[in-house]
Amino acid sequence: MGRMKAYEGDRAAVREEAEEAAHQPTHEERMSHMERVWEMCGTAANGYHCPSAVAEMLVKEAVSAFLDSRTALVLDEVAA
């Protein structure tokens, strides 16, 4: 599998887990789930030529997915 295809798979998995974390009911559960996401980022990044750069990109993806998902949930709650 090409590195770009592998990265896209890792990126999608990290985003999915971060979105799931955003849906956890309590702050503690969200942060606990995000700790697993950070571990996923590091583990996935170790398979690349420059792990630190890939880890940084995956963490940014995770943060973006978490914030987008959490913001949408909060806005839905406010609108209801």
Secondary structure as GFF3:
##gff-version 3
##sequence-region A 1 80
A	DSSP	alpha_helix	3	22	.	.	.	ID=ss1
A	DSSP	alpha_helix	27	45	.	.	.	ID=ss2
A	DSSP	alpha_helix	51	79	.	.	.	ID=ss3
###
